Amino acid sequence: MKIAVEISMYPLSAEYLPAIQSFIDRLKANGSLDVLVNTMSTQILGEADEVFATLQREITASFESGPRAVFVTKFLGPAALP
């Protein structure tokens, strides 16, 4: 089942751009997902299992490497996709 996720990362640090860019780069490294970036959020489209596994891995990596951050997500199921 294909899903889409809109995610925004808010690092709790004055030096926030490197953490956001690293997170986006790691998402894009997964060639089986479509990753679209804009100024306010990143959209991830793909098979649900792959999307969830990738988000778990990369959010955990972000928490472990710092700085502290807040993630805000929206999930769209297959009925909401074009």
N, C-alpha and C positions, 0 to 999 in steps of 0.2 A: 504494500500500500504506500503510495506516495503522499508525503506531507510537505508542508512549508513551515519554517520557523523564522520569525523576525526577532533578532536579538540585538540588544544594546549593552555595551560594557561601560561601566562608569568606575574607573580606577580612583581610589581615594588618595590621590597624590598629585602634587603640582606637576610632576613629570608623567603625565597620563598618556601621551601619544605613543611612546615606544611599547607600552603594554598593550594598547589597542591594536597597533600594527602587528605585533607578534601574534596575537590571538587570531586576527584575520588571516595572516600568512599561513598559520597552521591549519585553519579551516580550508583554505584554498589548496593546500597540499593534498587533500583527499580528492582524487580525480573522479570519484563516483558521485560527487555532490556538485550541484550548481550553487555558486556563492556569488551573490550580487551585493555590492557595497554602495551605500550612499552616505550623506553627511550625518544622518541621525541613527542609522541602524544598518544591520547586515541581514540579508535574507538568505536562507539556506533551503534548498529544495532537493529532495531525494527520497529514497526508500526509508521508511520510518526507522527500521532497525539500524541502518547506517547513520542516519541523522542523530538518533539518540546516543549511539555509541560514540560518535565523534564529539558531540557536545559534552558528554560525560568526561571523556578523555581530556579535551582541551580546556574545559572550565576547571577541572582538577589541576591541570598543569598551570593554569593562570593563578589559582589560589596558592599553589606550592611555590611558585617563582616570585610572587609578589608583584606589585604592591597589592594591598587589600583592594577588593573591587566588589561592586554590585552588578549583577546581571539582571536585565529585564527582558522577558520573552513573551511572545505571542505565538500560539500554535494554530495552524490551519490544517484541517483534515481534508481528505480527498473531495468531499462534497463542496468545499469552498474554493477549490483550485479550478482554474480555467481548463 
